[in-house]
Amino acid sequence: MSTQQIPVVVLAGFLGAGKTTLLNHLLRSARGTRIGVMVNDFGDIGIDAMTVAGQVGSTVSLGNGCLCCAVDASELDEYLEVLTRPESRLDVIVIEASGLAEPQELVRMVLASENERIVYGGLVQVVDAAEFGATRRRHPETDRHLTIADLVVVNKADRVTADELRAVRETVGALAGKAAVVDASHGRVDPELLFDRVVPEDEIEGQMSIEDILYGSEDDAHAHPHAAYETVSLSATTPLHPRRLMAFLDGRPEGLYRIKGFVDLGPADPVNRYAVHAVGRFLRFYPEPWPAGEERLTQLVLIGSGIDAAGLRKELAECEQNGPQDAPDEHSMWGVLRYVRQTDEEPDES
């Protein structure tokens, strides 16, 4: 089972919240990452090729390795098939929903897709800090949309006072539950909060790119996006107990948006390591044979807002197996296997 599935991120929010601005920022910051974009409401996408296309059913190159197509929601699976073809070589797909779309329906369609080349990458809900109260009055469904979000971007944070921003964040946090909540101005969120950025072969990781130089003065005028979230790396040399690992994952705290990496389950499955992909409430494992000669370690990266690094390290340490007396029993893998996608068809019993 391949771990190289393409994450599909749903980007939603009411008209004027800043979805298109955020999307343009992601495209401009793509650098070596090939992004596929699906839109069903053009808005003000600042890409000449999209302006030229300007019609449903178009697929165009954006010139930086990214692709964009305009689709109706009913065509979602058809265009996922187009964008996930190997020749497209995409790293991530972003679906920008219409400002009046029902995000829950788009998420349902992604999760129900039979396309084995994709994996759900989360629902990102964008809200306008300056108009949040008015938006809730005009569109009461805002509250429901926030309850299903995996990440909420409180955009236009620069247009309100500190007290107003705090009040918006408190309301959003209460509605969004365990979702991560980050502030942004002009739609600037670090792309690595949403997906893994690919470093081009001719670029040293961390060095400035042409895009950094071209847009650096604009970015420098605002808070650096890394300030909005934390990245915590966890590792363990002792195998983890499957039951305690699932308790750890099922109880992941508020603000923890993404988990990625590999876990060693020791005698519970000595043949395979398990790649982990979690975003918001979504969780999936991918078993794959241990590479020959590789040290058997658990290595996880956790990304979120307001997360407790020391607390998470303590919780992971408590998942470690404590000697032979703590060996997993024959049923201990059931919780893990629930989140392994089954691709084999059931045998025909007729």
Secondary structure, DSSP 8 states (H G I E B T S, - for coil): --S--EEEEEEE--TTSSHHHHHHHHHHT-TT--EEEEES--TT---HHHHHH-STT-EEE-SSS-EEEE--GGGHHHHHHHHTSGGG--SEEEEE--TT--HHHHHHHHHH---TTEEEEEEEEEEETTTHHHHHHH-THHHHHHHT-SEEEEE-GGGS-HHHHHHHHHHHHHHHTTSEEEE-STT---GGGTS-----TTS-TTS--HHHHHHHHHHHTS--GGGG-EEEEEEESS-B-HHHHHHHHHT--TTEEEEEEEE--GGGSSSEEEEEEEETTEEEEEEEE--TT----EEEEEEESS--HHHHHHHHHTTB--SGGG---TTTTHHHHTTB---S------
